[in-house]
Amino acid sequence: MGTIKSWIDPAVEKIWRENRGLSDQAIVMYRERVQHFVDYCKAKGLSEKAELTLTGTRRFARWYARCNKARFCHVFPIACSALGTWAHARRTLGEELLPWKPTRDPLPTLPPLMQEFADHVRRHRGNPPRTIHLKTQHVMRFLDFLHSRGRPVSELRLADIDAFILHLRPQYSRSVVSDYCSCLRGFVRFLRATGRLSIDLAASIVAPTVRRAERPYRTLPWVDVKRILRAIDRNARGGRRDYALLLMMSVYGFGAGEIERLQLEDIDWRAGTIHVVRPKTGAEFLLPLLPAVARALERYLSRGRPKHPCTRHLFVTVRAPHKQLGSSGTIRNVLHKYAQRAGVSAPFLGTHVLRHTHASRHIELGTRPKVLSDILGHRDPESSSAYIRVATERLRRMALPVPA
């Protein structure tokens, strides 16, 4: 074991232990994989630094699996974890290494027509980049459909638009098809305004009827939310993170997007505030740092969050290399895990259920809609009206007596 240990800088092992993410057994296994990787590089005449990437690790795992008559699907995850954490620790110590993952290719430039359309909606509609991207993707799909029918944009007919909508209808819900129709109306208005169409077809594009808030939001009884929070083991490293995360979603009504984007700088301990940006609207607002949340965060930051993560984001993955939580699916899995442990079942248990539960509880407690709208980061105060429909206790008090 001494030979294996010699490949690992003691400072690297110190970082591994400080991050609280690796047991002694895992460190022993990682030492072995690092030695095998170094032996592989020497045998092949490869540069260890150049190969210490995700692509190089994949090549190493294939070689190792072939030499040991093992399955690649079993070898690669362990090699990826060991070498990835090794590379991260070396970067933390100041060593310059190649990026672990290949840098993504820049987004392809839009075709001239689409670029002009994007500039048009940005200038005249004030849409944020995310909305503009969605609109251009919808319109580009329509243009591909139009091209398949051999129809140039200048000869666009209403029959082409109707055929496209009928093509979409079996594939998507009414709300998605309605979004496509809205994008197409904006696109044909753009074509008319720029002289590419001689007639205005926008008024003739009829979308499926989608009534606002036609289905009530899904919520949980507040007692079930407390049961979920009590089911979390706050003595475990991962449990400290999950408790702080779910507590903030429950008492502030955060969605997964807010939780994923929170950074250490967003918590102002002196002022006792949390800075939040709504990813959907871009609205920024400050919320008070409640005592229970402050205690949960302090415990997570001091005894749960790794000391050397890859990011300044508040919540990071439990496993090395401790990066930002990747997607809402991660948070949904956390919620499902503790709901199952607490014996809480619901027909739908997405991450927004805690946001909806928080809002309906405020309505039950008599919070004014404007205050609730500010807490939730709504641009339109009327958005809060949907939560009145799920505030069942308050609705019961408003019910009129049944005539005899």
Secondary structure as UniProt FT lines:
FT   HELIX           2..5
FT   TURN            6..7
FT   HELIX           10..18
FT   TURN            19..20
FT   HELIX           24..44
FT   HELIX           48..51
FT   HELIX           54..67
FT   TURN            68..69
FT   HELIX           72..92
FT   TURN            93..94
FT   HELIX           112..125
FT   HELIX           129..148
FT   TURN            149..150
FT   HELIX           153..155
FT   HELIX           158..168
FT   TURN            169..171
FT   HELIX           174..193
FT   TURN            194..195
FT   HELIX           202..204
FT   TURN            212..213
FT   HELIX           222..230
FT   TURN            234..235
FT   HELIX           237..252
FT   HELIX           256..261
FT   HELIX           264..266
FT   STRAND          267..268
FT   TURN            269..272
FT   STRAND          273..277
FT   TURN            279..281
FT   STRAND          284..288
FT   HELIX           291..303
FT   TURN            320..321
FT   HELIX           328..342
FT   HELIX           352..364
FT   TURN            365..366
FT   HELIX           369..376
FT   HELIX           381..390
FT   HELIX           392..398
//
